[in-house]
Amino acid sequence: MSIAFEMSQNNANDESFANTSNIRILQHNCARSTQIMHACMKFAKNKTDIVILQESWMRDENITISHSSFICIKSNVQNTRVKVLIFVAKNAKKFTCTSRSDIVNSEDMQAISIANNKIQREILLFNIYNEKSQNADDEQSYTIKRELAKVKLNSEQKVIIIEDFNAHHSWWNAKISKSIRTKTLINWVNLHKCNLINTSDIDTYHSYSSQSSSILNLAFASKNMRNHIKNWHIDENADTEFDHEVILFTIVMKKMKLIENLLNASYNLQKVDWKDFDEHLQKTKDKMIVKMHRITSLEAKVIYLTKCIKNTVELFVFKQRICVKSKFWWNNELIEMWKTLSSKKRTWKRCRNDDA
């Protein structure tokens, strides 16, 4: 099944995603609820190009909800209800999305390929719901062992994995001291040289019943996709009235050649250890001066000195993470207020009462 999508002239009405070279991804667990699915799709309209859903609602013959703005892609599995779905916007940018049932065809895992003329090799995207097998005799109980472990890809393949893992590891949650259901997953992502897309230690799940939080919804990307994944975040304004957060990130399809203006670089000067910075300069300045004397060209001296300063800055000064929604007037006071607001929202999501 292959579907080609042509770009609409008015689909980029959100300034956050105005770049026509981007593919906007939304990830959410729907608890097999049509209400949650409809709420998710309503939010996704005109904001995302591909919607990745786990625990989707299905009735007999794998019939699910429909939406006027999206086309549904699902696994071709007989005599069982699939739990993973992918919706692609009808007015999305010009790219081709193909179901890859030749790689995996399961009720708990599906694969699609994404391609256009701006990328050299297609992107293989996996959608996984890591559920325990319904077969009591099945020793390989969870989807990761049953399905993902069987997938072997070549080293050049571009891969993105989006999952509701229900797995716990210190890689993405520093509070975890003992790993749970992660051995097969870690082995697979290491074998295929995948990096974590999530920002570590940000909760993606808030349990109303137990009033606790955790990180269950994860995404990984192969090393050759590292520079193409941008702006992973939880949308605080998207509330589907369920315990799982709505997660967004962007795939940058076209590599832009830009010259960095060092004067405008957004360095986080408040977290610099200036003592170490000064000590490093003092240790290296004699070596720099000697080399400067050996260089005869004035232009070459400027280039060398700029390189030395830049290398020192990169050792001790971290750049601020800039995204499309960054504002120049943002300050520490607003950061603290935002943290308080986010904390209150998470508390409300767990309790969902007026007292919270």
Buried (B, 14 or more C-beta within 10 A) or exposed (E): EEBEBEEEEEBBEEEBBEBEBBBBBBBBBBBBBEBBBBBBBEBBBBBBBBBBBBBBBBEEEBEBBEBEBBBBBBBEBEEEBBBBBBBBBBBBBEBBBBBBBEBBBBBBBBBBBBBBEEBEEBBBBBBBBBBEBEEEEEEBBBBBBBBBBEBEBEEEBBBBBBBBBBBBBBBBBEEBEEBEBBEBBBEBBEEBEBEBBBEEEBBBBBEBEEEEBBBBBBBBBBEBBEEBBBBBBBBEEBBBEBBBBBBBBBBBBEEEEEEEEEEEEEBEEEEBEEEEBEEBBEEEEEEBEEEEEEBEEEEEBEEBBEEBEEEBBEEBBEEBEEEBEEEEEEEEEEEEEEEEEEEEBBBBBBEEEEEE
